[in-house]
Amino acid sequence: MTPRSAYPPASSSPHNASSADASRAEAATLDAVLVNAIAQIGKPYQWGGESPQTGFDCSGFIQYVLARAGVSIPRTSFAQAAALPSVRLNHIRPGDLVFFNTMGQPFSHVGIYIGGNQFVSALNRQQGVAVQSLRIHYWAERLDGVRRPMPTELLAMRDK
């Protein structure tokens, strides 16, 4: 009989190792998105804005935060939704993007889920970048979907 220690652990197989690496990279990306998003709370709102100095609109906020987490993403909320993999609402994790239909068109507003049924986004001139609850009727009835931000190399791994 071969001693048990002669067998490699399950996680050391090439497939499991790359899967575990991808899982860790995904978690690290979500953590970086979350930290960068929270750091922008209180920044001003500016239509077309994409920097903390001049202010953000919703998709400019997302592009800025994700770039700091190593994720390249298009500029508009609709294109952002199209560029990332969909996630079921019951699998949402802090750092995921939440999309809303706020202008009578899908994916017209976007924010970053921070946990506890809350998200942060660039809302308007009065509130700037602020936290809102997904339980607020306005947001709950307009939720379009959830997307997971991932660097290009992780997206490529998922497609295989």
Long-range contacts (C-beta under 8 A, 24 or more apart in sequence): 18-157, 22-154, 22-157, 22-158, 25-151, 25-153, 25-154, 26-148, 26-150, 26-154, 29-69, 29-70, 29-71, 29-95, 29-149, 29-150, 29-151, 29-154, 30-93, 30-94, 30-95, 30-96, 30-148, 30-149, 31-95, 32-68, 32-69, 32-70, 32-95, 33-65, 33-66, 33-69, 33-71, 33-95, 33-112, 33-149, 34-94, 34-95, 34-112, 34-114, 36-65, 36-68, 36-69, 37-61, 37-65, 37-95, 37-112, 37-114, 37-120, 38-114, 38-120, 40-64, 40-65, 40-120, 40-129, 41-120, 41-129, 41-130, 41-131, 42-128, 42-129, 42-130, 43-122, 43-128, 43-129, 44-125, 44-128, 44-129, 45-122, 45-123, 45-124, 45-125, 45-126, 45-127, 45-128, 45-129, 49-122, 50-75, 55-122, 55-128, 56-122, 56-129, 57-122, 58-109, 58-110, 58-111, 58-121, 58-122, 58-123, 59-110, 60-122, 61-121, 61-122, 61-129, 62-97, 62-110, 62-111, 62-112, 65-112, 66-149, 69-149, 70-151, 71-149, 71-150, 71-151, 72-151, 72-152, 73-149, 77-107, 77-108, 77-109, 77-110, 78-105, 78-106, 78-107, 78-108, 80-107, 80-110, 80-147, 81-106, 81-107, 81-110, 81-144, 81-145, 81-147, 82-107, 84-147, 84-148, 84-149, 84-150, 84-155, 85-147, 85-148, 85-150, 85-155, 85-158, 86-145, 86-146, 86-147, 87-145, 87-146, 87-147, 87-148, 88-146, 89-143, 89-145, 89-146, 91-146, 92-146, 93-148, 95-149, 96-146, 96-147, 96-148, 96-149, 97-146, 97-147, 97-148, 97-149, 98-134, 98-143, 98-145, 98-146, 99-143, 99-144, 99-145, 99-146, 99-147, 100-139, 100-142, 100-143, 100-144, 101-142, 101-144, 102-142, 106-144, 107-144, 107-145, 109-142, 113-146
